[in-house]
């Protein structure tokens, strides 16, 4: 007889945490980007260019992370539903 070793409720809790994390990360990144853009209106030397380029590179990585998290969430939700169905039929 097969057994599921995953708690569907805990998996759903993880999904909620991932969703909140990705939403927060996106919001904070947007806020920082806007702040850096405003800073660029007064900070006009080479160092700002370097800083801005570094931030843009880091923000790109964070954007990809948010995309990846959001692409995984539906799969995890489906896994939780499948686990529940499996446990109900046992």
Secondary structure by P-SEA (a helix, b strand, c coil): cccccccaaaaaaaaaaaaaaaaaaaaaaaaaaaaaaaaaaccccaaaaaaaaaaaaaaaaaaaaaaaaaaaaaaaaaaaaaaaaaaaac
